[in-house]
Amino acid sequence: MEKMQSRLKIGLFMNYLVHGFALIILTQNLIELSANWHSNLATASFVLSGIGIGRLLAYLIMGAISDRFGRKTTLIIGMLSYLIFFIATPFNHQIFLAYLLSIVAGISNSALDSATYPLFTEFNAKSSSNNILIKAFISIGEFILPLMVIFLKDNQMWFGLSFIFPAIILVLNLLNLMTIKFPHASVNANSNLKSQLNLNGKSKIMATSALLVYGYTSMAVMIWFTQWITIFANSIGFNDWSAHFLLSLYSIGSITGVLSSFVLMKKFNLRNHWLLGMNMLATISIATIAFSRITLVSMIFAFLFGFSASGGAMQIALNILLNIFPKHKGIFTGLYFIFGSIASFTVPIITGLLAKFGSPQIVNGDIIVAIVGLISAIVIFETVPQNNDLEKSRNKINNIDSKIVRLLEKRFKVVEDVYAAKKQQNIATKDQSRENVVLKRINEMTNKSEIKGFNQNIFQNIMDNSKKYQELLKTMNKE
């Protein structure tokens, strides 16, 4: 069973590696594709908006299919749709069909999300860690593809091979997933519930509005960058290798940011501060890239932009939204992603219009989006408490428990020495007089009288388990 679940998880993550390819594959090959479609660059860029339309049309439908007909059915729909997109796109020579294929890619994205996120909750696994890994695999795909594109170009090979490679991964993954039995959908009312953040009416409206706006800007700022940074870099004099490598550095930064966010959110209570700081860094980074003409500077800030804009901030904001509405997580998850889908639809249209004024104007537009995102993050920071009281208290207990576990490990290590000494002197495991001394000391060391008895009970339990451990050591030595 565990082996089957591991295969399923690997298959799900591999789908998002392919999704990382799909997010940027049209823009990375836009010049070649526009020639295939017999159109100019500005007209070809409008095809990218079809992805957003596909997502908008499909999110609610795919969610219903996932609940009604199962995760596996929805997942296969998404994978087959992506397979059609990857195989047909490089061979297609009609811009109308290209637009339909980009809509298919958006539908594929919706289907994968609708199946994968519920599946992870049904594994009884930590959804946050799985979300982090999903983002990491997307970023890996975004890192690999630009290198593949430049390799094909340098070796004068057909650009369509960059489409065929993810298609091959999909075929192999389909064969893997179709032979796996999926877990049954389960609904546990308490499995994903977190205590509600207590906000008054005005703060709740402001926070919700800011979070939904951020659902748009967090997606828009990433799409804007990934779709145009290579063309922008070429237009200001960067060579092909440097222009494509900016996107790979962005992806490396994204992976680094995702892992950093995961570690920091797990160890420290600074969710709101991290969200605000990431947006500040993203705004500074995209502004520097827009105005710098030094390759090394652009490379450094492309990494930092990936770290901040695509380093898990979107997922952090979604978690805040779900904490505000714990009883309606499905609705608000869909709503949040719909705003992201609107970004997928509108950004190509906006950037297509800006392309008429030159590539530099396109990146300047991304600065404006980043500033709106930063304003939203400031509103979130000011209106949403860092944590609710229960969550804050539990985090403190978790930190204390970690220290207690380390101390208990040290104590049991000393118990081994006690056992060895008792064995050498032929002394019985139980020593009641010693236990009485320990309990008396605990009573004296406890300042709060109400908990003296509780502390003594805890230490009596520790000593009982220490005796059991000594008996275990005795049994092991006999063997």
C-alpha positions, 0 to 999 in steps of 0.5 A, a space after each residue: 500500500 505504501 509503495 503504491 502511494 509513493 508511486 502515486 505521489 511521484 506521478 502527481 509531482 511529475 505532472 507538475 514538472 510537466 506543468 512547469 514546462 507548459 507555463 512558459 513553453 509558448 513564450 520561450 518558442 514564441 518567435 518560432 511559433 509566430 512564424 508557424 502561425 504566419 503572424 507577427 509577435 504582437 498578434 501571436 502573444 494574444 494566443 497566450 491569453 487562451 490559457 487563462 480562458 481555459 482555466 476560467 471556464 474549467 475550474 468549477 467544472 473540473 472541481 465538480 467532476 473530481 467530486 462526482 466521478 473521482 480524482 483519477 478521472 479528472 487527473 487523466 482528463 488533465 493529462 490527456 489534454 496536456 498531451 494534445 497541447 504538447 503534440 499538436 502545438 509545434 505541428 500547427 500552422 493556424 493561429 485560430 487552432 493555436 488559440 484553442 490549444 492554449 485553452 486546452 492547456 488552461 483546462 489541463 491546469 484546472 483538471 490537475 489542480 482539481 484532482 491533485 490538491 484533494 488527493 493530497 488531503 486524502 493521503 492524510 499528509 501535511 498539505 503544506 509540505 505537499 504544496 511546497 513540493 508541487 511549487 518546487 517541481 513547477 520551478 524545476 520545469 521552468 528551469 529546465 525548459 529555457 536551457 533546452 530551448 537554447 540548446 536546440 537553437 544553438 545546435 540548429 535543431 527543431 524547436 518542437 523537440 521542447 514540446 515532445 520531451 514533456 509529452 514523452 514524460 506524460 505518456 510514461 506517467 499515464 502508464 504509471 498512474 493508470 495502473 494505480 488504485 487511487 484512495 477513496 474520496 473522504 470527507 473529514 470535517 475536522 481534518 483541515 479545519 484551523 481556528 478562524 482568524 477573528 476579524 471585525 466586519 470592516 477588517 474582514 472586508 478589507 483583508 478579503 478584498 486585498 487577498 483576492 487582489 493579491 490572488 490576481 497580482 501574485 499570478 500576474 507578476 509571475 506570468 508577466 515576467 516569464 512570458 517576456 523577460 527573454 524577449 526584453 533582454 534580447 531587445 536591450 542587447 543581451 545575447 541569446 544565452 544570457 536572455 534565456 538564462 535569466 528565466 532559469 535563474 528566476 526558476 532557481 530563485 523560485 525553488 530556493 524561495 519555496 524551500 526557504 518559506 517552508 523552513 521559516 514558516 515551520 520554525 518561526 511565527 512570521 507569516 505576515 512579515 515574510 509575505 510583506 518582505 517578499 513583496 518588497 523584494 519583488 518590487 525592488 527586483 523587477 524595477 532593477 531588472 527594468 532599468 539595469 543594462 548590466 547583465 550580471 546585475 540583471 542575473 542577480 535580481 532575476 534570481 531575487 525576483 524568483 525567490 520573492 515573487 515565486 517563492 511561496 508568497 501566493 500560497 501563504 496568502 491563500 492560507 491566510 484567506 482560508 484561515 479567515 473562512 475555515 468553513 468555506 475553504 473550497 469556495 474561497 480556494 476556487 475564488 482565489 484561483 479564479 482571480 489568478 485565472 483572470 491574470 492568465 487571461 488578461 496579462 497576455 492581452 495587456 502585454 500584447 498591447 504594450 508590445 506595440 510600444 516596445 519591450 521595455 514598456 512591457 517590463 515597466 508594466 510589471 513594475 506597476 503590478 508588483 506595486 499593486 501587489 505590495 499595497 495589497 500585502 501592506 493592507 493584509 499586514 495591517 488588517 490580519 493578525 499574525 496568528 489567532 490566539 489558539 494557533 499562537 499558543 500551539 506553536 509555543 507548545 510545539 517549540 517547548 515540546 521539541 526542547 522537552 524531547 531533546 532533554 528526554 533523549 539525554 535523560 534516557 541516555 543517562 538511564 543507560 549509564 544508571 542501568 550499567 552501574 546497577 548491573 555491575 553492583 547487582 542492584 534492583 531496577 526499582 529504587 523507591 527511596 530514589 523516586 521519593 527524593 526525585 518527587 520531593 525535588 520536583 515539588 520544591 522546584 515547582 513554583 505554582 502550587 496548582 500544578 505541583 501534583 501534575 508535575 509529580 505525576 508527569 515525573 512519576 510517569 517518566 521514572 516508570 518508563 525509565 524502569 521499563 527501559 532498563 528492563 528492556 536493556 536487561 532483556 536485550 543483554 540476555 539475548 
